[in-house]
Amino acid sequence: MKLSIKSIKIIFALVCFPLTLTAQKPNEQEILDTFPNKETVVYKTVNGQELDMLIFYPDAKKMTSKNPWMMHVHGGGWAGGSKYNILKKAFLGSLKSLLENGVVCVTIQYRKAKRNSNAYDAVVDAKDAARFLLKNVKRFKLNKKRYGVWGGSAGGHLSLVTALGDNSDFIGDAEFIKYKPNFKCVVSYFPFTSCVNPDLRPGSIFEDGKLFERLLGAPLEEKPELAKLLSPTELLNKKSPPILLVHGDKDTVLPIINSTYMVKVAKEKKADVELLTIKNAAHSFHGENLSPSIKELNDAATKFILSHLK
C-alpha cells in the first residue's frame, strides 16, 4: 500500500504527539529510584480530576528554609506526555545539576488538550501549580521570589505562555486567586512560538492547520483572540523575564524558525531572549554529532537558570 505525503505526516504527528496518556515506564522508575528525596502532591482537583506534581528535593545538607525552585511543564503535543518527561535526556542532566545546587525541582501534571480541554486549560493548570507552591512556600521550603519555569516542545510553548501570560487572563482555582506568579526565568526547548505568524507553519506539524483544533479547541479562524493569548511572541514585552531558547537546526516537527522568530520579536520589543542552536539536532535533540552536546546544552541551561535564581 502506498501512502500519500499527507498520510505520512498525519502518522508522524500521531507518533510524536500521541492522543493517549503516557503511563510511567519501567526505565522511568529506575531513574526515579536514583532520587531519594521526592514526593507527589495533588495541587488541585478540576472537574473531578486530581492534578498532581512530583517534587524533587536537594540533599538535606543543601536544603534551607527558602530554596529557589524550577517548575517543569512536560511536552507531548498538548495531548500526551507525562510529568516523567523531566527524566528524558534533554532535561535529566539539568535536573541533577539544579538539585546539586540547592534548587528544588517540580514537574507537573495538567489537563491534556482533548475532549473539552485545550492548551488554554493547560496554562491555567500550570499557573495554578505555581500559585499552589507560592501558597505553600513554608511547607515545601521554597523561596517566594526566586523561581522559574522550563519545558520542551509543547511544554516549551506552555512554559513560555505560563511565564509571559498575564495572570488575570488565566484565572483558575479560586483558592489561589490572590497569588500571582512572577517567574524570574524561562528555559524553553524546541517550542512552538506563534499561532498568528503563518511563516512558521511550512514544513512543521502545523502546516495544514489541523493541529490548531487541538491547541485551541477549534479551527484557528474561529479563535483569533485565544490564538494571540497562546502565542508567546505576542505576549513578550521589555518587562518579560529572561528567556533561553534551545533548538535543533534540523527540527522538522517544530522548525527552528519558531525560535529565531521569537528572538527577532524580542529585539523589537527590547525583551531579554537568547537562543542556543544545537547543530545536527532534530526534534527532542535526536541525531548524531550534536554540537553542543547533550551534556553541554544541559550545562548551559543549568548555568542560565542559576544565574537568575541565585
Secondary structure in CASP SS format (residue, H / E / C, confidence):
PFRMAT SS
TARGET T0000
AUTHOR 0000-0000-0000
METHOD secondary structure of the structure
MODEL  1
M C 1.00
K C 1.00
L C 1.00
S C 1.00
I H 1.00
K H 1.00
S H 1.00
I H 1.00
K H 1.00
I H 1.00
I H 1.00
F H 1.00
A H 1.00
L H 1.00
V H 1.00
C H 1.00
F C 1.00
P C 1.00
L C 1.00
T C 1.00
L C 1.00
T C 1.00
A C 1.00
Q C 1.00
K C 1.00
P H 1.00
N H 1.00
E H 1.00
Q H 1.00
E H 1.00
I H 1.00
L H 1.00
D C 1.00
T C 1.00
F C 1.00
P C 1.00
N C 1.00
K E 1.00
E E 1.00
T E 1.00
V E 1.00
V E 1.00
Y E 1.00
K E 1.00
T E 1.00
V E 1.00
N C 1.00
G C 1.00
Q E 1.00
E E 1.00
L E 1.00
D E 1.00
M E 1.00
L E 1.00
I E 1.00
F E 1.00
Y C 1.00
P C 1.00
D C 1.00
A H 1.00
K H 1.00
K H 1.00
M C 1.00
T C 1.00
S C 1.00
K C 1.00
N E 1.00
P E 1.00
W E 1.00
M E 1.00
M E 1.00
H E 1.00
V E 1.00
H C 1.00
G C 1.00
G C 1.00
G C 1.00
W C 1.00
A C 1.00
G C 1.00
G C 1.00
S C 1.00
K H 1.00
Y H 1.00
N H 1.00
I H 1.00
L H 1.00
K C 1.00
K H 1.00
A H 1.00
F H 1.00
L H 1.00
G H 1.00
S H 1.00
L H 1.00
K H 1.00
S H 1.00
L H 1.00
L H 1.00
E H 1.00
N C 1.00
G C 1.00
V C 1.00
V E 1.00
C E 1.00
V E 1.00
T E 1.00
I E 1.00
Q C 1.00
Y C 1.00
R C 1.00
K C 1.00
A C 1.00
K C 1.00
R C 1.00
N C 1.00
S C 1.00
N C 1.00
A H 1.00
Y H 1.00
D H 1.00
A H 1.00
V H 1.00
V H 1.00
D H 1.00
A H 1.00
K H 1.00
D H 1.00
A H 1.00
A H 1.00
R H 1.00
F H 1.00
L H 1.00
L H 1.00
K H 1.00
N C 1.00
V H 1.00
K H 1.00
R H 1.00
F H 1.00
K C 1.00
L E 1.00
N E 1.00
K E 1.00
K E 1.00
R E 1.00
Y E 1.00
G E 1.00
V E 1.00
W E 1.00
G E 1.00
G E 1.00
S C 1.00
A H 1.00
G H 1.00
G H 1.00
H H 1.00
L H 1.00
S H 1.00
L H 1.00
V H 1.00
T H 1.00
A H 1.00
L H 1.00
G C 1.00
D C 1.00
N H 1.00
S H 1.00
D H 1.00
F C 1.00
I C 1.00
G C 1.00
D C 1.00
A H 1.00
E H 1.00
F H 1.00
I C 1.00
K C 1.00
Y C 1.00
K C 1.00
P C 1.00
N C 1.00
F C 1.00
K C 1.00
C C 1.00
V E 1.00
V E 1.00
S E 1.00
Y E 1.00
F C 1.00
P C 1.00
F C 1.00
T C 1.00
S C 1.00
C C 1.00
V C 1.00
N C 1.00
P H 1.00
D H 1.00
L H 1.00
R C 1.00
P C 1.00
G C 1.00
S C 1.00
I C 1.00
F C 1.00
E C 1.00
D C 1.00
G C 1.00
K C 1.00
L C 1.00
F H 1.00
E H 1.00
R H 1.00
L H 1.00
L H 1.00
G C 1.00
A C 1.00
P C 1.00
L H 1.00
E H 1.00
E H 1.00
K C 1.00
P H 1.00
E H 1.00
L H 1.00
A H 1.00
K H 1.00
L H 1.00
L C 1.00
S C 1.00
P H 1.00
T H 1.00
E H 1.00
L H 1.00
L C 1.00
N C 1.00
K C 1.00
K C 1.00
S C 1.00
P C 1.00
P C 1.00
I E 1.00
L E 1.00
L E 1.00
V E 1.00
H E 1.00
G E 1.00
D C 1.00
K C 1.00
D C 1.00
T C 1.00
V C 1.00
L C 1.00
P C 1.00
I C 1.00
I H 1.00
N H 1.00
S H 1.00
T H 1.00
Y H 1.00
M H 1.00
V H 1.00
K H 1.00
V H 1.00
A H 1.00
K H 1.00
E H 1.00
K H 1.00
K C 1.00
A C 1.00
D C 1.00
V E 1.00
E E 1.00
L E 1.00
L E 1.00
T E 1.00
I E 1.00
K E 1.00
N C 1.00
A C 1.00
A C 1.00
H H 1.00
S H 1.00
F H 1.00
H C 1.00
G C 1.00
E C 1.00
N C 1.00
L C 1.00
S E 1.00
P C 1.00
S C 1.00
I H 1.00
K H 1.00
E H 1.00
L H 1.00
N H 1.00
D H 1.00
A H 1.00
A H 1.00
T H 1.00
K H 1.00
F H 1.00
I H 1.00
L H 1.00
S H 1.00
H H 1.00
L H 1.00
K C 1.00
END
